[in-house]
Amino acid sequence: MPIVKKAPGIMTREVKLEEPVNELLEDYARFIESNADHVINAVLKKVLWRDQDYRKWREARRTAQSGTDKAQPTEARGRA
């Protein structure tokens, strides 16, 4: 098992920010001597994982989905 994990894929997404939020983002990125992309990724991870209702909802969906996958024959799963 490798010690260093593979870097996550990077996707491009266009978002529109309110002007004061954009200024806050840029200012915070300068404060930590990083870039806005890094700040956005870190903040989203931290905030979204703190939402207990979201985590329960996500786990319920994964459990239901894995139950559906098990019910399908192997051939049908391979075609999706």
C-alpha positions, 0 to 999 in steps of 0.5 A, spaced: 500 500 500 502 506 498 504 511 503 502 517 499 495 517 496 494 519 489 492 526 488 484 527 487 482 529 480 481 537 478 475 539 475 473 546 472 467 549 475 464 556 473 461 559 479 458 566 481 460 569 487 457 575 491 462 581 491 463 581 498 464 574 498 469 574 492 473 580 496 473 575 502 476 569 498 481 573 495 483 576 502 483 570 505 487 566 500 493 572 500 493 571 508 494 564 508 499 565 502 495 560 497 490 561 492 483 562 491 481 555 489 485 551 495 481 556 499 474 554 496 476 546 496 478 546 503 472 551 506 467 546 502 470 540 505 470 543 512 463 546 512 459 540 508 462 535 512 460 538 518 452 538 516 450 532 520 443 532 516 447 531 509 452 526 512 445 522 514 442 523 507 448 521 503 449 515 507 442 513 506 443 514 499 449 510 499 446 504 503 440 504 498 444 504 492 449 499 494 442 495 495 440 496 488 446 494 485 446 487 489 439 486 486 441 487 479 445 481 475 452 482 474 451 483 466 446 489 468 451 493 472 456 492 467 452 496 462 450 502 466 
